[in-house]
Amino acid sequence: MILVDSSALIEFYRPKGLPKVQAAVAEAIDADLVAVNGVIQVEILAFASPRTPFTELLDDFKGFHWLDLEEVDFDFAAEIGYSLRRKAITIPAPDLIIAASAMRADAVLYHSDSHYDVLSRHVDLKARNLQI
């Protein structure tokens, strides 16, 4: 399973998005491997460009695998965030939650967000920065 972060999905949906990112996400979609969770869905749908109709995006999301967020994900995200802050590293809460859910599901996290590169150096997160 591949959990696709909003940073990669934004590039995928952007008309002039990065071709490398678009190709990787399209390949994962074609292989029926893409998963999302509620945080990712809200980040994409709530802030989508008016160029892409909301209902079209929602239909796309209905075709992806759904990764439910559980209490343990929030507990783990808080633990990771707390530990990293002791090292003077701050990661936004949504990224911590997304990373925690990917780790629990043993999913690879596709992204274009340097926060996940930082997280990967400190926790057992299987992440692939699609811009590299």
URPE-V523220 format. One record per run of one state. SS is the DSSP state (alpha for helix, beta for strand, coil for the rest). FROM is the first residue (numbers start at 0). LEN is the number of residues. If there is no record, write none. Layout:
BEGIN
[[SS:FROM:LEN] [SS:FROM:LEN]]
END
This chain:
BEGIN
[[coil:0:1] [beta:1:3] [coil:4:1] [alpha:5:8] [coil:13:5] [alpha:18:12] [coil:30:3] [beta:33:3] [coil:36:1] [alpha:37:8] [coil:45:8] [alpha:53:9] [coil:62:2] [beta:64:2] [coil:66:4] [alpha:70:15] [coil:85:7] [alpha:92:13] [coil:105:2] [beta:107:4] [coil:111:2] [alpha:113:7] [coil:120:6] [beta:126:3] [coil:129:3]]
END
